Amino acid sequence: MQNTIHDLVLEATGANDAFQLETIQSLWSGYGYILRYGLSGCDSASVIVKHVKLSAQSLQTPGSNEDLSHRRKVRSYRIETAWYQSWARHCDADCRVPACLAFEMFGEDIVLVLEDLHPAGFPQRRSRAGEREIRTCLHWLANFHATFIGEKPTGLWPTGTYWHLQTRPNELDALQDIALKNAALAIDQKLRDTPYQTFVHGDAKLANFCFSADGSRVAAVDFQYVGGGCGIKDVAYFIDSCLGQDECQHRESELLDIYFQALQQALRRKQKPVGADAVEQDWRALYPVAWTDFHRFLKGWSPGYWSPNSYSERLARQVIAQL
């Protein structure tokens, strides 16, 4: 595959030569690698190669938990390819994503050649988010959701996010919180019923954002779980990825105000045929529902100990009582 990838990179970039600089990371569960290739003889100094090996974990017992997980991952990588092929070009500087230079299927392998965001002005990842980074990411999410509001997720997940109820039957079965388990379908349905459907990134955690040196600009990566849905699901998940439970509670209104101000501006700037105030009213009311939906997944995936007084538990009880 090394020679094949080398040739694809040359064809995609017009470079005279390409050479592997580093392995950036392995893909989850051993499904391949993300590599940085150096280039010579062209305008770009480097590109990113995402090499997905779909056969890596394919020998599973049909119908087993591992088989279900494998099939979900295989579909997620194919959907990411569809995202770059059909949809990524609609993202502008306000919801920046890497350009896809080439993609190819080689048997059961997928190879994506992507723009390297590092020299493009987004060289940093953050393990912790400061005020500027949180605000910048919320602006990215608002512009992403405004860009795709009303679009049909053709080729993508019909319902995005990796914790979506229909893709996580094992975690639902394992859920020991009976009240939450019984409410799971109704919670999912409330999120489906919003008339303001858009695309969700589906895994909008801090680790999937690349920042400028000063944190004022950001681009997003990892579109395996992009698909249709209510944008507020991304917002709840992102905030949960950045802050502890107490801070999530204390800053809820402040952070939602930042997001919705950016969303209203983006909807009007992009001249979307929806009422910005109506979208905010609907999605703001769904924030605790979206939070509880993710909490439902977490409690089934890793039960652990959830304090009855935690923000997530209190929010879940409120949501269930209001259904």
C-alpha positions in Angstrom: 0.0 0.0 0.0 2.9 2.4 0.6 3.6 2.7 -3.2 -0.1 3.0 -3.9 -0.5 5.8 -1.4 2.6 7.5 -2.7 1.3 7.5 -6.2 -2.2 8.8 -5.1 -0.5 11.7 -3.2 1.6 12.6 -6.2 -1.5 12.6 -8.5 -3.6 14.6 -6.0 -1.0 17.3 -5.4 1.1 17.5 -8.6 4.3 17.1 -6.4 7.5 15.7 -7.8 8.0 13.6 -4.7 6.1 12.6 -1.6 7.6 11.0 1.6 6.1 10.0 4.9 7.1 12.4 7.7 5.2 11.0 10.7 2.4 8.9 12.0 0.1 11.4 13.7 -2.1 8.8 15.3 -3.6 5.4 15.0 -7.4 5.2 14.3 -9.7 3.9 17.0 -9.5 0.1 17.6 -6.7 -0.4 15.1 -8.6 0.6 11.9 -5.6 2.3 10.3 -3.5 5.5 10.6 -3.4 9.2 10.1 -0.1 10.2 8.5 1.6 13.4 7.4 3.4 13.3 4.0 6.0 15.8 3.0 6.0 17.1 -0.6 8.5 18.5 -2.9 8.1 20.3 -6.3 4.6 21.8 -5.6 2.9 24.6 -3.7 2.1 22.6 -0.6 4.7 21.4 1.8 2.7 18.6 3.2 -0.7 16.7 3.2 -2.5 14.5 5.6 -3.3 10.9 4.6 -6.0 9.0 6.4 -5.5 5.3 5.7 -8.5 3.2 6.8 -8.2 -0.5 6.9 -11.8 -1.8 6.9 -10.7 -5.5 7.1 -8.6 -4.8 10.2 -11.2 -6.1 12.7 -13.7 -7.9 10.4 -13.4 -11.4 11.8 -16.2 -11.1 14.3 -19.0 -13.4 15.2 -22.1 -12.3 13.2 -24.6 -10.5 15.5 -22.1 -10.1 18.4 -21.4 -6.8 20.1 -18.1 -6.7 18.4 -19.6 -7.4 15.0 -22.1 -4.5 15.5 -19.3 -2.2 16.5 -17.3 -3.2 13.5 -20.2 -2.6 11.0 -20.8 0.8 12.6 -17.2 1.8 12.2 -17.1 0.6 8.6 -20.2 2.6 7.8 -18.7 5.6 9.6 -15.6 5.7 7.4 -17.6 5.3 4.2 -19.8 8.2 5.3 -16.8 10.3 6.1 -15.7 9.7 2.5 -19.2 10.8 1.2 -19.0 13.9 3.4 -15.7 15.0 1.8 -16.9 14.0 -1.7 -20.3 15.8 -1.6 -20.7 18.2 1.2 -17.4 19.6 2.7 -17.0 22.2 -0.1 -20.1 24.0 1.2 -18.2 24.9 4.4 -16.7 28.4 4.3 -14.1 30.2 6.5 -16.6 30.4 9.4 -16.9 26.7 9.6 -13.5 25.7 8.2 -12.8 22.1 7.3 -9.8 20.5 5.5 -10.1 20.3 1.7 -10.2 16.8 0.4 -7.6 16.5 -2.4 -8.3 12.9 -3.3 -9.9 9.7 -2.1 -9.7 6.1 -3.3 -10.9 2.7 -2.4 -8.3 -0.1 -2.7 -10.1 -3.3 -1.9 -11.2 -2.9 1.7 -9.0 0.0 2.3 -10.0 3.7 2.1 -7.3 6.4 1.5 -8.2 10.1 1.9 -5.7 12.7 1.0 -6.5 15.9 2.9 -5.2 19.4 3.3 -2.8 19.7 6.1 -4.3 22.3 8.5 -1.1 22.9 10.3 0.6 25.1 7.6 -2.9 26.5 6.7 -2.9 28.4 10.0 -4.4 25.8 12.4 -1.3 24.2 14.0 -2.6 23.6 17.5 -4.8 21.1 19.4 -6.0 21.9 22.9 -6.3 19.4 25.8 -8.0 22.2 27.7 -10.2 25.0 26.4 -9.9 28.6 27.5 -12.5 31.2 27.1 -11.4 32.1 23.6 -11.3 28.5 22.4 -14.8 27.8 23.8 -16.3 30.9 22.1 -14.5 30.1 18.8 -15.8 26.5 18.7 -19.3 27.6 19.5 -19.1 30.1 16.6 -17.9 27.3 14.4 -20.8 25.1 15.4 -23.3 27.9 14.9 -22.0 28.5 11.3 -21.9 24.8 10.5 -25.5 24.3 11.6 -26.6 27.5 9.8 -24.9 26.3 6.6 -26.8 23.0 6.4 -30.1 23.8 8.0 -32.9 22.4 5.9 -30.6 20.1 3.9 -31.2 16.4 3.4 -28.2 14.3 4.6 -27.9 12.4 1.4 -25.0 9.9 1.7 -24.6 10.7 5.4 -26.0 9.2 8.6 -29.8 9.9 8.5 -29.3 10.8 12.2 -25.9 11.9 13.1 -23.8 11.5 16.3 -22.0 8.4 17.4 -24.3 7.9 20.4 -27.6 7.9 18.5 -30.1 5.5 20.0 -30.6 3.3 16.9 -26.8 2.7 16.6 -26.4 1.9 20.3 -28.7 -1.0 21.2 -26.1 -2.7 23.4 -25.6 0.4 25.5 -29.4 0.7 25.9 -29.7 -2.9 27.0 -26.9 -2.4 29.6 -28.5 0.7 31.0 -29.6 0.1 34.6 -31.4 3.4 35.1 -34.9 2.1 34.4 -36.6 5.5 34.2 -34.0 6.8 31.7 -34.2 3.5 29.8 -38.0 3.7 29.5 -37.7 7.4 28.4 -35.0 6.8 25.8 -37.3 6.5 22.8 -39.3 9.5 23.8 -36.2 11.6 24.2 -34.9 10.5 20.8 -38.3 11.3 19.3 -38.3 14.8 20.7 -35.0 15.5 19.0 -36.3 14.1 15.8 -39.5 16.1 15.9 -37.9 19.5 15.7 -38.8 21.1 12.4 -35.4 22.8 12.2 -33.2 19.9 11.1 -29.6 20.5 10.0 -26.4 18.5 9.9 -24.5 17.7 13.1 -20.8 17.1 13.2 -21.6 14.1 15.4 -18.3 14.1 17.4 -17.7 17.8 18.2 -15.4 17.3 21.1 -12.5 19.6 21.8 -10.0 17.1 20.4 -11.5 17.3 17.0 -10.8 21.0 16.6 -7.6 22.5 15.3 -6.8 26.1 16.4 -4.8 29.0 15.3 -1.9 29.9 17.6 -3.9 32.5 19.4 -7.1 30.4 19.5 -9.2 33.0 17.6 -9.7 30.7 14.6 -10.6 27.0 14.4 -11.2 24.2 11.9 -12.8 20.9 12.6 -11.8 17.3 11.6 -13.2 13.8 11.9 -16.5 13.6 10.1 -17.3 9.9 10.7 -20.6 10.6 12.4 -21.8 13.6 10.4 -25.5 13.4 9.6 -28.9 14.9 10.0 -30.3 16.1 13.3 -30.9 19.0 15.7 -27.8 21.2 16.0 -28.1 21.6 19.8 -26.9 18.0 20.2 -23.4 19.1 19.0 -23.5 22.1 21.4 -24.4 19.9 24.5 -21.7 17.4 23.6 -19.1 20.0 23.0 -19.7 21.8 26.3 -19.6 18.5 28.1 -16.2 17.8 26.5 -14.7 21.1 27.8 -16.1 21.6 31.3 -16.8 19.8 34.6 -20.4 19.2 35.7 -20.5 22.2 38.1 -19.2 24.6 35.5 -21.6 23.2 32.9 -24.5 24.1 35.2 -23.2 27.5 36.2 -22.3 28.6 32.7 -25.3 27.0 30.8 -27.1 30.2 30.0 -23.9 32.2 29.2 -22.6 29.6 26.7 -26.0 29.1 25.1 -26.3 32.8 24.6 -22.9 32.9 22.8 -24.0 30.0 20.5 -27.4 31.4 19.7 -26.2 34.9 19.1 -23.7 33.4 16.5 -26.4 31.1 15.1 -28.9 34.0 14.6 -26.2 36.1 12.8 -25.2 33.2 10.6 -28.7 32.3 9.6 -29.4 35.9 8.6 -26.1 36.4 6.8 -26.6 33.2 4.8 -30.2 34.2 4.2 -31.7 30.9 5.3 -35.5 30.6 4.8 -36.1 30.0 8.5 -37.0 32.4 11.4 -33.8 32.8 13.5 -35.8 33.5 16.6 -38.0 30.5 16.1 -34.9 28.2 15.6 -33.4 29.6 18.9 -36.6 29.1 20.8 -37.0 25.5 19.6 -33.4 24.4 20.1 -32.8 26.2 23.4 -35.7 24.3 24.8 -34.2 21.0 23.5 -30.8 21.6 25.1 -31.6 19.6 28.3 -33.1 16.8 26.1 -30.0 16.6 24.0 -27.8 16.6 27.1 -29.9 13.7 28.6 -29.7 11.8 25.3 -25.9 11.7 25.5 -26.1 11.0 29.3 -28.3 8.0 28.4 -25.5 6.6 26.2 -22.8 7.2 28.8 -24.7 5.5 31.6 -25.1 2.4 29.4 -21.6 2.5 28.0 -19.7 3.0 31.2 -22.1 2.8 34.2 -19.6 3.8 36.9 -21.0 6.0 39.6 -23.1 9.0 38.8 -23.8 11.2 41.8 -27.6 11.7 42.2 -26.8 15.4 42.6 -24.7 15.8 39.5 -25.8 18.2 36.8 -26.5 15.4 34.3 -28.6 13.4 36.7 -30.6 16.4 37.8 -31.2 17.4 34.2 -32.2 13.9 33.2 -34.8 13.7 36.0 -36.2 17.1 34.9 -36.4 15.9 31.3 -38.1 12.6 32.2 -40.6 14.4 34.4 -41.6 16.7 31.6 -42.0 14.0 28.9 
